Amino acid sequence: MSDGRVFELRTYYATEGRFADLERRFVDHTLALFDRHGMEVVAFWTPTEGPDTGTALLYLLAFPDRPAADAAWTAFRADPDWQQAKAASEVDGSLVARIDSVFLAPTAYSPLR
């Protein structure tokens, strides 16, 4: 049973040849915007083997509850700085071919709660 805190595991599959650009956008823009909107970054990962090596970026966000997550994403997407950074980084086409997202609730025995 969770106390309401939720985690969101997101996987971004970069458009062919755009993985470095995707990482640069996170470093140069997205991380500061996440912080601005109360989106707690737990960690980022990249696969070290398998078909998604070099093309997938996975990360975990933490939120107090699902309504807080929804509100944070709404504010993030509406942020003019995000809209500008996204548009500028995608002048030559989209950086992301697909995004998978799953919300997770920690178990009572999880050390990460």
Summary of the structure (lengths in Angstrom):
residues: 113
radius of gyration: 14.8
end to end distance: 10.5
largest distance: 46.3
contacts: 281
relative contact order: 0.30
helix: 36%
strand: 28%
